[in-house]
Amino acid sequence: MEVSAGGDGIQKLLAAEQDAQAIVARARKAKTERLKQAKDEAEREIIAYKREREAEFKRKVSDDSSSSQDNVTRLGEESAQAVQAIQESIASKKKDVMEMLMYHVTTVKLASE
């Protein structure tokens, strides 16, 4: 009788092992499905984020194109003012520079001086 009781125990152990393997297989399958879901959700979020950023970029580009014409005009005016200031500076110092050059060109210094 003990032999049949031992055989019955082995059968119970085998059945328990099969049940455990089935539980592990279901857990692995569920984990794989959750990972796939998370990946799909992340991809959807990435696509939505890209669309949002592209729309914002396009909006900024269109806003900047109208303000860039204003910037071009402003920079042109500033450049013209800077050029005029330089020309005025040249005109005011031209006489002094010419006199200094003429003095140094026409003045002879002896080597002993």
Biopython code that builds the backbone (N, CA, C, O; Angstrom):
import numpy as np
from Bio.PDB.StructureBuilder import StructureBuilder

atoms = [
    (1, "MET", "N", (0.798, -1.184, 0.000)),
    (1, "MET", "CA", (0.000, 0.000, 0.000)),
    (1, "MET", "C", (0.847, 1.257, 0.000)),
    (1, "MET", "O", (0.450, 2.300, -0.518)),
    (2, "GLU", "N", (1.988, 1.135, 0.577)),
    (2, "GLU", "CA", (2.849, 2.309, 0.613)),
    (2, "GLU", "C", (3.326, 2.690, -0.786)),
    (2, "GLU", "O", (3.545, 3.870, -1.060)),
    (3, "VAL", "N", (3.487, 1.730, -1.653)),
    (3, "VAL", "CA", (3.950, 2.010, -3.001)),
    (3, "VAL", "C", (2.913, 2.846, -3.742)),
    (3, "VAL", "O", (3.266, 3.803, -4.431)),
    (4, "SER", "N", (1.665, 2.500, -3.610)),
    (4, "SER", "CA", (0.629, 3.257, -4.299)),
    (4, "SER", "C", (0.496, 4.646, -3.689)),
    (4, "SER", "O", (0.189, 5.600, -4.404)),
    (5, "ALA", "N", (0.719, 4.780, -2.401)),
    (5, "ALA", "CA", (0.659, 6.090, -1.750)),
    (5, "ALA", "C", (1.805, 6.947, -2.233)),
    (5, "ALA", "O", (1.634, 8.153, -2.417)),
    (6, "GLY", "N", (2.974, 6.357, -2.445)),
    (6, "GLY", "CA", (4.128, 7.081, -2.960)),
    (6, "GLY", "C", (3.902, 7.475, -4.411)),
    (6, "GLY", "O", (4.265, 8.581, -4.811)),
    (7, "GLY", "N", (3.313, 6.597, -5.201)),
    (7, "GLY", "CA", (3.014, 6.892, -6.606)),
    (7, "GLY", "C", (1.986, 8.005, -6.705)),
    (7, "GLY", "O", (2.048, 8.851, -7.597)),
    (8, "ASP", "N", (1.043, 7.990, -5.780)),
    (8, "ASP", "CA", (0.030, 9.041, -5.769)),
    (8, "ASP", "C", (0.664, 10.381, -5.420)),
    (8, "ASP", "O", (0.256, 11.413, -5.952)),
    (9, "GLY", "N", (1.635, 10.378, -4.554)),
    (9, "GLY", "CA", (2.352, 11.610, -4.176)),
    (9, "GLY", "C", (3.139, 12.160, -5.355)),
    (9, "GLY", "O", (3.198, 13.371, -5.573)),
    (10, "ILE", "N", (3.750, 11.239, -6.119)),
    (10, "ILE", "CA", (4.510, 11.674, -7.296)),
    (10, "ILE", "C", (3.570, 12.302, -8.312)),
    (10, "ILE", "O", (3.885, 13.322, -8.925)),
    (11, "GLN", "N", (2.395, 11.669, -8.480)),
    (11, "GLN", "CA", (1.418, 12.222, -9.421)),
    (11, "GLN", "C", (0.975, 13.625, -8.969)),
    (11, "GLN", "O", (0.805, 14.528, -9.788)),
    (12, "LYS", "N", (0.796, 13.780, -7.693)),
    (12, "LYS", "CA", (0.406, 15.095, -7.170)),
    (12, "LYS", "C", (1.519, 16.124, -7.400)),
    (12, "LYS", "O", (1.256, 17.274, -7.753)),
    (13, "LEU", "N", (2.762, 15.687, -7.192)),
    (13, "LEU", "CA", (3.900, 16.586, -7.428)),
    (13, "LEU", "C", (3.990, 16.974, -8.905)),
    (13, "LEU", "O", (4.227, 18.139, -9.224)),
    (14, "LEU", "N", (3.802, 16.009, -9.806)),
    (14, "LEU", "CA", (3.835, 16.295, -11.237)),
    (14, "LEU", "C", (2.710, 17.253, -11.626)),
    (14, "LEU", "O", (2.914, 18.174, -12.417)),
    (15, "ALA", "N", (1.538, 17.032, -11.070)),
    (15, "ALA", "CA", (0.398, 17.905, -11.361)),
    (15, "ALA", "C", (0.662, 19.312, -10.832)),
    (15, "ALA", "O", (0.337, 20.300, -11.490)),
    (16, "ALA", "N", (1.252, 19.397, -9.641)),
    (16, "ALA", "CA", (1.578, 20.707, -9.053)),
    (16, "ALA", "C", (2.632, 21.408, -9.901)),
    (16, "ALA", "O", (2.562, 22.620, -10.107)),
    (17, "GLU", "N", (3.613, 20.645, -10.395)),
    (17, "GLU", "CA", (4.653, 21.234, -11.248)),
    (17, "GLU", "C", (4.041, 21.758, -12.550)),
    (17, "GLU", "O", (4.405, 22.839, -13.012)),
    (18, "GLN", "N", (3.125, 21.009, -13.134)),
    (18, "GLN", "CA", (2.462, 21.459, -14.358)),
    (18, "GLN", "C", (1.635, 22.721, -14.099)),
    (18, "GLN", "O", (1.615, 23.643, -14.914)),
    (19, "ASP", "N", (0.964, 22.745, -12.966)),
    (19, "ASP", "CA", (0.194, 23.942, -12.597)),
    (19, "ASP", "C", (1.127, 25.147, -12.436)),
    (19, "ASP", "O", (0.820, 26.247, -12.897)),
    (20, "ALA", "N", (2.251, 24.929, -11.788)),
    (20, "ALA", "CA", (3.224, 26.017, -11.589)),
    (20, "ALA", "C", (3.758, 26.505, -12.925)),
    (20, "ALA", "O", (3.901, 27.711, -13.129)),
    (21, "GLN", "N", (4.056, 25.582, -13.843)),
    (21, "GLN", "CA", (4.544, 25.965, -15.165)),
    (21, "GLN", "C", (3.481, 26.766, -15.923)),
    (21, "GLN", "O", (3.803, 27.724, -16.625)),
    (22, "ALA", "N", (2.234, 26.375, -15.779)),
    (22, "ALA", "CA", (1.147, 27.099, -16.441)),
    (22, "ALA", "C", (1.023, 28.512, -15.868)),
    (22, "ALA", "O", (0.807, 29.470, -16.610)),
    (23, "ILE", "N", (1.160, 28.636, -14.560)),
    (23, "ILE", "CA", (1.088, 29.956, -13.917)),
    (23, "ILE", "C", (2.241, 30.836, -14.397)),
    (23, "ILE", "O", (2.042, 32.009, -14.714)),
    (24, "VAL", "N", (3.444, 30.268, -14.449)),
    (24, "VAL", "CA", (4.618, 31.015, -14.911)),
    (24, "VAL", "C", (4.437, 31.428, -16.376)),
    (24, "VAL", "O", (4.772, 32.554, -16.745)),
    (25, "ALA", "N", (3.918, 30.540, -17.201)),
    (25, "ALA", "CA", (3.705, 30.839, -18.618)),
    (25, "ALA", "C", (2.693, 31.974, -18.768)),
    (25, "ALA", "O", (2.889, 32.881, -19.577)),
    (26, "ARG", "N", (1.599, 31.922, -17.979)),
    (26, "ARG", "CA", (0.598, 33.003, -18.035)),
    (26, "ARG", "C", (1.207, 34.325, -17.578)),
    (26, "ARG", "O", (0.922, 35.375, -18.154)),
    (27, "ALA", "N", (2.042, 34.273, -16.549)),
    (27, "ALA", "CA", (2.682, 35.500, -16.047)),
    (27, "ALA", "C", (3.624, 36.080, -17.101)),
    (27, "ALA", "O", (3.656, 37.294, -17.304)),
    (28, "ARG", "N", (4.386, 35.222, -17.769)),
    (28, "ARG", "CA", (5.286, 35.692, -18.823)),
    (28, "ARG", "C", (4.498, 36.306, -19.977)),
    (28, "ARG", "O", (4.871, 37.346, -20.519)),
    (29, "LYS", "N", (3.405, 35.644, -20.340)),
    (29, "LYS", "CA", (2.575, 36.155, -21.431)),
    (29, "LYS", "C", (1.981, 37.508, -21.046)),
    (29, "LYS", "O", (1.950, 38.430, -21.861)),
    (30, "ALA", "N", (1.510, 37.626, -19.809)),
    (30, "ALA", "CA", (0.932, 38.894, -19.346)),
    (30, "ALA", "C", (1.996, 39.988, -19.326)),
    (30, "ALA", "O", (1.731, 41.132, -19.694)),
    (31, "LYS", "N", (3.200, 39.624, -18.892)),
    (31, "LYS", "CA", (4.300, 40.598, -18.867)),
    (31, "LYS", "C", (4.630, 41.065, -20.277)),
    (31, "LYS", "O", (4.826, 42.258, -20.509)),
    (32, "THR", "N", (4.691, 40.127, -21.218)),
    (32, "THR", "CA", (4.978, 40.478, -22.605)),
    (32, "THR", "C", (3.898, 41.397, -23.162)),
    (32, "THR", "O", (4.204, 42.364, -23.859)),
    (33, "GLU", "N", (2.651, 41.104, -22.861)),
    (33, "GLU", "CA", (1.546, 41.943, -23.328)),
    (33, "GLU", "C", (1.613, 43.339, -22.713)),
    (33, "GLU", "O", (1.362, 44.331, -23.398)),
    (34, "ARG", "N", (1.948, 43.421, -21.432)),
    (34, "ARG", "CA", (2.073, 44.742, -20.774)),
    (34, "ARG", "C", (3.218, 45.537, -21.390)),
    (34, "ARG", "O", (3.092, 46.740, -21.617)),
    (35, "LEU", "N", (4.338, 44.862, -21.661)),
    (35, "LEU", "CA", (5.469, 45.549, -22.300)),
    (35, "LEU", "C", (5.090, 46.067, -23.686)),
    (35, "LEU", "O", (5.453, 47.179, -24.068)),
    (36, "LYS", "N", (4.351, 45.236, -24.438)),
    (36, "LYS", "CA", (3.920, 45.650, -25.774)),
    (36, "LYS", "C", (2.971, 46.843, -25.667)),
    (36, "LYS", "O", (3.071, 47.790, -26.448)),
    (37, "GLN", "N", (2.061, 46.800, -24.713)),
    (37, "GLN", "CA", (1.139, 47.921, -24.491)),
    (37, "GLN", "C", (1.905, 49.190, -24.146)),
    (37, "GLN", "O", (1.617, 50.261, -24.680)),
    (38, "ALA", "N", (2.872, 49.067, -23.259)),
    (38, "ALA", "CA", (3.663, 50.234, -22.850)),
    (38, "ALA", "C", (4.432, 50.796, -24.041)),
    (38, "ALA", "O", (4.524, 52.014, -24.201)),
    (39, "LYS", "N", (4.981, 49.925, -24.871)),
    (39, "LYS", "CA", (5.722, 50.363, -26.055)),
    (39, "LYS", "C", (4.792, 51.089, -27.019)),
    (39, "LYS", "O", (5.136, 52.155, -27.531)),
    (40, "ASP", "N", (3.617, 50.519, -27.268)),
    (40, "ASP", "CA", (2.648, 51.161, -28.165)),
    (40, "ASP", "C", (2.211, 52.519, -27.631)),
    (40, "ASP", "O", (2.106, 53.487, -28.384)),
    (41, "GLU", "N", (1.959, 52.583, -26.341)),
    (41, "GLU", "CA", (1.550, 53.854, -25.725)),
    (41, "GLU", "C", (2.672, 54.890, -25.824)),
    (41, "GLU", "O", (2.417, 56.062, -26.101)),
    (42, "ALA", "N", (3.909, 54.457, -25.597)),
    (42, "ALA", "CA", (5.047, 55.374, -25.703)),
    (42, "ALA", "C", (5.189, 55.884, -27.134)),
    (42, "ALA", "O", (5.465, 57.065, -27.343)),
    (43, "GLU", "N", (5.004, 55.015, -28.113)),
    (43, "GLU", "CA", (5.082, 55.444, -29.504)),
    (43, "GLU", "C", (3.995, 56.463, -29.828)),
    (43, "GLU", "O", (4.250, 57.441, -30.531)),
    (44, "ARG", "N", (2.789, 56.240, -29.320)),
    (44, "ARG", "CA", (1.699, 57.202, -29.547)),
    (44, "ARG", "C", (2.035, 58.545, -28.908)),
    (44, "ARG", "O", (1.791, 59.595, -29.503)),
    (45, "GLU", "N", (2.592, 58.516, -27.706)),
    (45, "GLU", "CA", (2.972, 59.761, -27.033)),
    (45, "GLU", "C", (4.080, 60.482, -27.797)),
    (45, "GLU", "O", (4.065, 61.709, -27.897)),
    (46, "ILE", "N", (5.031, 59.735, -28.331)),
    (46, "ILE", "CA", (6.120, 60.336, -29.103)),
    (46, "ILE", "C", (5.565, 61.013, -30.350)),
    (46, "ILE", "O", (5.952, 62.134, -30.678)),
    (47, "ILE", "N", (4.667, 60.338, -31.037)),
    (47, "ILE", "CA", (4.066, 60.911, -32.250)),
    (47, "ILE", "C", (3.297, 62.184, -31.906)),
    (47, "ILE", "O", (3.405, 63.186, -32.612)),
    (48, "ALA", "N", (2.525, 62.145, -30.828)),
    (48, "ALA", "CA", (1.760, 63.330, -30.422)),
    (48, "ALA", "C", (2.701, 64.473, -30.046)),
    (48, "ALA", "O", (2.449, 65.626, -30.397)),
    (49, "TYR", "N", (3.779, 64.159, -29.336)),
    (49, "TYR", "CA", (4.744, 65.186, -28.938)),
    (49, "TYR", "C", (5.414, 65.800, -30.165)),
    (49, "TYR", "O", (5.590, 67.016, -30.237)),
    (50, "LYS", "N", (5.790, 64.946, -31.141)),
    (50, "LYS", "CA", (6.410, 65.450, -32.370)),
    (50, "LYS", "C", (5.458, 66.385, -33.098)),
    (50, "LYS", "O", (5.863, 67.454, -33.556)),
    (51, "ARG", "N", (4.198, 65.989, -33.208)),
    (51, "ARG", "CA", (3.211, 66.839, -33.888)),
    (51, "ARG", "C", (3.077, 68.181, -33.186)),
    (51, "ARG", "O", (3.014, 69.230, -33.827)),
    (52, "GLU", "N", (3.035, 68.133, -31.870)),
    (52, "GLU", "CA", (2.905, 69.361, -31.085)),
    (52, "GLU", "C", (4.112, 70.279, -31.307)),
    (52, "GLU", "O", (3.954, 71.479, -31.527)),
    (53, "ARG", "N", (5.300, 69.711, -31.247)),
    (53, "ARG", "CA", (6.521, 70.509, -31.428)),
    (53, "ARG", "C", (6.619, 71.058, -32.858)),
    (53, "ARG", "O", (7.035, 72.200, -33.054)),
    (54, "GLU", "N", (6.239, 70.250, -33.855)),
    (54, "GLU", "CA", (6.275, 70.718, -35.232)),
    (54, "GLU", "C", (5.291, 71.865, -35.446)),
    (54, "GLU", "O", (5.605, 72.832, -36.139)),
    (55, "ALA", "N", (4.109, 71.759, -34.857)),
    (55, "ALA", "CA", (3.117, 72.829, -34.979)),
    (55, "ALA", "C", (3.636, 74.101, -34.320)),
    (55, "ALA", "O", (3.468, 75.194, -34.861)),
    (56, "GLU", "N", (4.263, 73.964, -33.158)),
    (56, "GLU", "CA", (4.821, 75.124, -32.474)),
    (56, "GLU", "C", (5.948, 75.748, -33.293)),
    (56, "GLU", "O", (6.056, 76.971, -33.378)),
    (57, "PHE", "N", (6.781, 74.908, -33.893)),
    (57, "PHE", "CA", (7.878, 75.404, -34.727)),
    (57, "PHE", "C", (7.332, 76.169, -35.932)),
    (57, "PHE", "O", (7.807, 77.260, -36.247)),
    (58, "LYS", "N", (6.337, 75.595, -36.602)),
    (58, "LYS", "CA", (5.743, 76.252, -37.763)),
    (58, "LYS", "C", (5.122, 77.590, -37.365)),
    (58, "LYS", "O", (5.219, 78.570, -38.105)),
    (59, "ARG", "N", (4.485, 77.628, -36.195)),
    (59, "ARG", "CA", (3.885, 78.870, -35.719)),
    (59, "ARG", "C", (4.967, 79.915, -35.467)),
    (59, "ARG", "O", (4.805, 81.079, -35.833)),
    (60, "LYS", "N", (6.067, 79.504, -34.846)),
    (60, "LYS", "CA", (7.162, 80.445, -34.578)),
    (60, "LYS", "C", (7.793, 80.940, -35.868)),
    (60, "LYS", "O", (8.128, 82.119, -35.988)),
    (61, "VAL", "N", (7.956, 80.043, -36.835)),
    (61, "VAL", "CA", (8.547, 80.439, -38.113)),
    (61, "VAL", "C", (7.649, 81.466, -38.793)),
    (61, "VAL", "O", (8.139, 82.459, -39.331)),
    (62, "SER", "N", (6.353, 81.237, -38.773)),
    (62, "SER", "CA", (5.451, 82.189, -39.420)),
    (62, "SER", "C", (5.433, 83.516, -38.667)),
    (62, "SER", "O", (5.344, 84.574, -39.291)),
    (63, "ASP", "N", (5.517, 83.477, -37.337)),
    (63, "ASP", "CA", (5.580, 84.714, -36.552)),
    (63, "ASP", "C", (6.891, 85.454, -36.814)),
    (63, "ASP", "O", (6.906, 86.678, -36.941)),
    (64, "ASP", "N", (7.987, 84.704, -36.893)),
    (64, "ASP", "CA", (9.298, 85.317, -37.101)),
    (64, "ASP", "C", (9.444, 85.912, -38.497)),
    (64, "ASP", "O", (10.165, 86.892, -38.681)),
    (65, "SER", "N", (8.769, 85.328, -39.473)),
    (65, "SER", "CA", (8.909, 85.846, -40.829)),
    (65, "SER", "C", (8.333, 87.256, -40.924)),
    (65, "SER", "O", (8.861, 88.087, -41.662)),
    (66, "SER", "N", (7.266, 87.534, -40.192)),
    (66, "SER", "CA", (6.711, 88.889, -40.219)),
    (66, "SER", "C", (7.583, 89.844, -39.416)),
    (66, "SER", "O", (7.765, 90.997, -39.806)),
    (67, "SER", "N", (8.117, 89.376, -38.308)),
    (67, "SER", "CA", (8.969, 90.245, -37.501)),
    (67, "SER", "C", (10.375, 90.359, -38.087)),
    (67, "SER", "O", (11.091, 91.312, -37.782)),
    (68, "SER", "N", (10.777, 89.411, -38.916)),
    (68, "SER", "CA", (12.118, 89.479, -39.503)),
    (68, "SER", "C", (12.218, 90.645, -40.477)),
    (68, "SER", "O", (13.285, 91.244, -40.610)),
    (69, "GLN", "N", (11.120, 90.981, -41.163)),
    (69, "GLN", "CA", (11.138, 92.138, -42.054)),
    (69, "GLN", "C", (11.341, 93.412, -41.238)),
    (69, "GLN", "O", (12.050, 94.322, -41.668)),
    (70, "ASP", "N", (10.721, 93.477, -40.066)),
    (70, "ASP", "CA", (10.928, 94.621, -39.178)),
    (70, "ASP", "C", (12.382, 94.685, -38.725)),
    (70, "ASP", "O", (12.967, 95.765, -38.641)),
    (71, "ASN", "N", (12.954, 93.534, -38.438)),
    (71, "ASN", "CA", (14.360, 93.481, -38.013)),
    (71, "ASN", "C", (15.290, 93.942, -39.129)),
    (71, "ASN", "O", (16.263, 94.651, -38.872)),
    (72, "VAL", "N", (14.998, 93.546, -40.362)),
    (72, "VAL", "CA", (15.822, 93.953, -41.493)),
    (72, "VAL", "C", (15.791, 95.472, -41.631)),
    (72, "VAL", "O", (16.827, 96.106, -41.833)),
    (73, "THR", "N", (14.610, 96.045, -41.521)),
    (73, "THR", "CA", (14.469, 97.495, -41.627)),
    (73, "THR", "C", (15.230, 98.188, -40.508)),
    (73, "THR", "O", (15.951, 99.158, -40.746)),
    (74, "ARG", "N", (15.069, 97.691, -39.290)),
    (74, "ARG", "CA", (15.743, 98.292, -38.133)),
    (74, "ARG", "C", (17.253, 98.199, -38.271)),
    (74, "ARG", "O", (17.965, 99.168, -38.009)),
    (75, "LEU", "N", (17.746, 97.031, -38.682)),
    (75, "LEU", "CA", (19.192, 96.849, -38.843)),
    (75, "LEU", "C", (19.743, 97.730, -39.956)),
    (75, "LEU", "O", (20.860, 98.238, -39.852)),
    (76, "GLY", "N", (18.971, 97.911, -41.014)),
    (76, "GLY", "CA", (19.401, 98.792, -42.094)),
    (76, "GLY", "C", (19.544, 100.230, -41.609)),
    (76, "GLY", "O", (20.507, 100.914, -41.956)),
    (77, "GLU", "N", (18.598, 100.680, -40.819)),
    (77, "GLU", "CA", (18.657, 102.042, -40.271)),
    (77, "GLU", "C", (19.848, 102.199, -39.330)),
    (77, "GLU", "O", (20.562, 103.201, -39.379)),
    (78, "GLU", "N", (20.058, 101.189, -38.464)),
    (78, "GLU", "CA", (21.185, 101.258, -37.533)),
    (78, "GLU", "C", (22.512, 101.269, -38.292)),
    (78, "GLU", "O", (23.434, 101.996, -37.922)),
    (79, "SER", "N", (22.609, 100.478, -39.336)),
    (79, "SER", "CA", (23.839, 100.437, -40.134)),
    (79, "SER", "C", (24.093, 101.781, -40.803)),
    (79, "SER", "O", (25.224, 102.267, -40.821)),
    (80, "ALA", "N", (23.053, 102.372, -41.347)),
    (80, "ALA", "CA", (23.203, 103.675, -42.003)),
    (80, "ALA", "C", (23.666, 104.731, -40.998)),
    (80, "ALA", "O", (24.509, 105.568, -41.320)),
    (81, "GLN", "N", (23.120, 104.692, -39.792)),
    (81, "GLN", "CA", (23.541, 105.642, -38.752)),
    (81, "GLN", "C", (24.999, 105.418, -38.377)),
    (81, "GLN", "O", (25.744, 106.381, -38.192)),
    (82, "ALA", "N", (25.418, 104.152, -38.262)),
    (82, "ALA", "CA", (26.799, 103.850, -37.905)),
    (82, "ALA", "C", (27.759, 104.318, -38.994)),
    (82, "ALA", "O", (28.823, 104.858, -38.689)),
    (83, "VAL", "N", (27.398, 104.119, -40.251)),
    (83, "VAL", "CA", (28.247, 104.561, -41.361)),
    (83, "VAL", "C", (28.360, 106.081, -41.356)),
    (83, "VAL", "O", (29.446, 106.625, -41.557)),
    (84, "GLN", "N", (27.257, 106.759, -41.130)),
    (84, "GLN", "CA", (27.281, 108.227, -41.107)),
    (84, "GLN", "C", (28.167, 108.725, -39.962)),
    (84, "GLN", "O", (28.916, 109.686, -40.137)),
    (85, "ALA", "N", (28.088, 108.079, -38.789)),
    (85, "ALA", "CA", (28.916, 108.482, -37.652)),
    (85, "ALA", "C", (30.398, 108.301, -37.977)),
    (85, "ALA", "O", (31.219, 109.146, -37.620)),
    (86, "ILE", "N", (30.739, 107.211, -38.646)),
    (86, "ILE", "CA", (32.138, 106.964, -39.023)),
    (86, "ILE", "C", (32.607, 108.017, -40.026)),
    (86, "ILE", "O", (33.717, 108.537, -39.910)),
    (87, "GLN", "N", (31.767, 108.330, -41.003)),
    (87, "GLN", "CA", (32.143, 109.337, -41.999)),
    (87, "GLN", "C", (32.325, 110.710, -41.358)),
    (87, "GLN", "O", (33.232, 111.448, -41.743)),
    (88, "GLU", "N", (31.495, 111.062, -40.405)),
    (88, "GLU", "CA", (31.640, 112.331, -39.695)),
    (88, "GLU", "C", (32.940, 112.350, -38.898)),
    (88, "GLU", "O", (33.632, 113.367, -38.850)),
    (89, "SER", "N", (33.271, 111.207, -38.265)),
    (89, "SER", "CA", (34.509, 111.113, -37.502)),
    (89, "SER", "C", (35.718, 111.281, -38.423)),
    (89, "SER", "O", (36.679, 111.966, -38.070)),
    (90, "ILE", "N", (35.671, 110.665, -39.585)),
    (90, "ILE", "CA", (36.770, 110.791, -40.561)),
    (90, "ILE", "C", (36.907, 112.248, -40.993)),
    (90, "ILE", "O", (38.014, 112.785, -41.041)),
    (91, "ALA", "N", (35.802, 112.871, -41.301)),
    (91, "ALA", "CA", (35.839, 114.256, -41.782)),
    (91, "ALA", "C", (36.396, 115.192, -40.710)),
    (91, "ALA", "O", (37.147, 116.115, -41.023)),
    (92, "SER", "N", (36.030, 114.956, -39.447)),
    (92, "SER", "CA", (36.489, 115.852, -38.386)),
    (92, "SER", "C", (37.982, 115.666, -38.076)),
    (92, "SER", "O", (38.626, 116.612, -37.623)),
    (93, "LYS", "N", (38.537, 114.496, -38.304)),
    (93, "LYS", "CA", (39.936, 114.225, -37.964)),
    (93, "LYS", "C", (40.865, 114.275, -39.178)),
    (93, "LYS", "O", (42.085, 114.200, -39.028)),
    (94, "LYS", "N", (40.306, 114.398, -40.357)),
    (94, "LYS", "CA", (41.099, 114.345, -41.577)),
    (94, "LYS", "C", (42.151, 115.454, -41.612)),
    (94, "LYS", "O", (43.307, 115.193, -41.944)),
    (95, "LYS", "N", (41.767, 116.683, -41.276)),
    (95, "LYS", "CA", (42.690, 117.823, -41.330)),
    (95, "LYS", "C", (43.861, 117.618, -40.367)),
    (95, "LYS", "O", (45.014, 117.842, -40.733)),
    (96, "ASP", "N", (43.563, 117.194, -39.141)),
    (96, "ASP", "CA", (44.621, 116.984, -38.143)),
    (96, "ASP", "C", (45.587, 115.880, -38.579)),
    (96, "ASP", "O", (46.799, 116.011, -38.409)),
    (97, "VAL", "N", (45.060, 114.814, -39.132)),
    (97, "VAL", "CA", (45.898, 113.695, -39.574)),
    (97, "VAL", "C", (46.791, 114.142, -40.731)),
    (97, "VAL", "O", (47.973, 113.801, -40.758)),
    (98, "MET", "N", (46.252, 114.892, -41.678)),
    (98, "MET", "CA", (47.045, 115.375, -42.818)),
    (98, "MET", "C", (48.176, 116.292, -42.348)),
    (98, "MET", "O", (49.302, 116.198, -42.837)),
    (99, "GLU", "N", (47.868, 117.184, -41.392)),
    (99, "GLU", "CA", (48.898, 118.081, -40.865)),
    (99, "GLU", "C", (50.003, 117.297, -40.173)),
    (99, "GLU", "O", (51.184, 117.599, -40.349)),
    (100, "MET", "N", (49.626, 116.289, -39.386)),
    (100, "MET", "CA", (50.612, 115.475, -38.680)),
    (100, "MET", "C", (51.488, 114.722, -39.686)),
    (100, "MET", "O", (52.707, 114.667, -39.520)),
    (101, "LEU", "N", (50.889, 114.153, -40.708)),
    (101, "LEU", "CA", (51.659, 113.437, -41.720)),
    (101, "LEU", "C", (52.616, 114.384, -42.453)),
    (101, "LEU", "O", (53.786, 114.059, -42.656)),
    (102, "MET", "N", (52.119, 115.534, -42.839)),
    (102, "MET", "CA", (52.967, 116.507, -43.554)),
    (102, "MET", "C", (54.132, 116.946, -42.675)),
    (102, "MET", "O", (55.249, 117.107, -43.166)),
    (103, "TYR", "N", (53.885, 117.140, -41.393)),
    (103, "TYR", "CA", (54.943, 117.542, -40.477)),
    (103, "TYR", "C", (56.032, 116.477, -40.431)),
    (103, "TYR", "O", (57.217, 116.786, -40.552)),
    (104, "HIS", "N", (55.625, 115.220, -40.257)),
    (104, "HIS", "CA", (56.619, 114.147, -40.149)),
    (104, "HIS", "C", (57.332, 113.876, -41.464)),
    (104, "HIS", "O", (58.497, 113.479, -41.459)),
    (105, "VAL", "N", (56.669, 114.079, -42.570)),
    (105, "VAL", "CA", (57.287, 113.856, -43.877)),
    (105, "VAL", "C", (58.256, 114.975, -44.221)),
    (105, "VAL", "O", (59.306, 114.736, -44.818)),
    (106, "THR", "N", (57.901, 116.201, -43.841)),
    (106, "THR", "CA", (58.730, 117.336, -44.238)),
    (106, "THR", "C", (59.782, 117.704, -43.196)),
    (106, "THR", "O", (60.686, 118.475, -43.517)),
    (107, "THR", "N", (59.718, 117.221, -42.026)),
    (107, "THR", "CA", (60.686, 117.544, -40.986)),
    (107, "THR", "C", (61.850, 116.570, -41.080)),
    (107, "THR", "O", (61.669, 115.353, -41.103)),
    (108, "VAL", "N", (63.066, 117.147, -41.134)),
    (108, "VAL", "CA", (64.251, 116.315, -41.229)),
    (108, "VAL", "C", (64.950, 116.348, -39.873)),
    (108, "VAL", "O", (65.227, 117.414, -39.324)),
    (109, "LYS", "N", (65.220, 115.188, -39.361)),
    (109, "LYS", "CA", (65.934, 115.092, -38.086)),
    (109, "LYS", "C", (67.286, 114.497, -38.371)),
    (109, "LYS", "O", (67.414, 113.559, -39.157)),
    (110, "LEU", "N", (68.263, 115.028, -37.749)),
    (110, "LEU", "CA", (69.604, 114.515, -37.896)),
    (110, "LEU", "C", (69.760, 113.289, -37.018)),
    (110, "LEU", "O", (69.073, 113.156, -36.005)),
    (111, "ALA", "N", (70.646, 112.405, -37.391)),
    (111, "ALA", "CA", (70.857, 111.164, -36.673)),
    (111, "ALA", "C", (71.371, 111.418, -35.271)),
    (111, "ALA", "O", (71.155, 110.591, -34.385)),
    (112, "SER", "N", (72.042, 112.530, -35.040)),
    (112, "SER", "CA", (72.584, 112.811, -33.718)),
    (112, "SER", "C", (71.516, 113.338, -32.766)),
    (112, "SER", "O", (71.739, 113.372, -31.556)),
    (113, "GLU", "N", (70.386, 113.741, -33.274)),
    (113, "GLU", "CA", (69.341, 114.304, -32.403)),
    (113, "GLU", "C", (68.622, 113.254, -31.641)),
    (113, "GLU", "O", (67.717, 113.564, -30.866)),
]
sb = StructureBuilder()
sb.init_structure("model")
sb.init_model(0)
sb.init_chain("A")
sb.init_seg("    ")
for serial, (resi, resn, name, xyz) in enumerate(atoms, 1):
    if name == "N":
        sb.init_residue(resn, " ", resi, " ")
    sb.init_atom(name, np.array(xyz, "f"), 0.0, 1.0, " ", f" {name:<3s}", serial, name[0])
structure = sb.get_structure()
